[in-house]
């Protein structure tokens, strides 16, 4: 796995763990939503500024985006699609 894939894997893992959609992460980090998707797929070379924006939005240290991936680990699951239901 190359560095771009590692960053993408960790970005998705951390985003899903916080319950954030790609759209919400993009909004909170002031990054385009489609760019977030490309980063998660390992298709973009990410700048240090972008990594910092993601880390701040996820409330983690930038180093968390570089955490090694265990080869036996399954890909992070996707969040349930659609809008959240309103509370009664």
N, C-alpha and C positions, 0 to 999 in steps of 0.2 A: 504494500500500500504506500503510495507516495504522500508527500506532505499535504498537498491539496486535498486528497481523499481523507486523510487523517483529520484535518481541520473541519471538513464538511461533516464527517461522521460525528465528531465531538460537538459541533454546532447543533446538529439535529438532536443528538442525545440530550444535551443540556436544555435545548428549547422545549422538547417534549416533556422532560422531567419537570419543568416549570409550568407546563400547561399552556404555553404560548403558541399561537399559530404563526406561520411565516409572516403573515400580514401584520400581526401585532409586534413581532420582533422587528420587522422592517420599520414600523412606525416609531417604536421606542428607540431604535438606533439611528433613525433618520437615513435609512438606506432603502433603495427601491426593492419592492417585494420580489420581483423576478430575479434580481441579483442574489437575494438570499437563497432562492431555490437553486441557482447555478452554483453558489458556494457549497451548499449542502451536497450537491452531486459531484463536487470536486472539479468543476469546469472553469473556475475562475482563479486567477492569481490575486490573492487578497493583500491589500496594503496594511501596514501596521496600524494606521488610523482606523481602518475598517474593523480590524481585529479588536482594537480597543473599544470601539463603539458597541460591537457585539458583546464583549465581556462586561461592559458597564450595564447594558440592558439586561443581561442574564445574571448580573450580580456575582460574577466569578472573576478570578484572576485570569489574565490573558493566557497564562501557561496551561490552564485547563483545556484550551482549544488544541493544544499540542500533545495531550495525554496519549501514550501508546495504546493501540487497540489490540486486544487479545484475539489471535486468529480464530478462535472458536466462538467468539461472541456473535450473536445474531444482530442484524441491522436493527437500529432503533425503530420501534413501531410508530406508525403515524397517529396523529390525534384523530378523533372522530370528526368527520366532516360536518359542515353546517354550523349554524349559529347555536350558541348556548341558549337553553330555555330560560325564560324569565322566571324569577322566583315569585311565588305566590304570596 
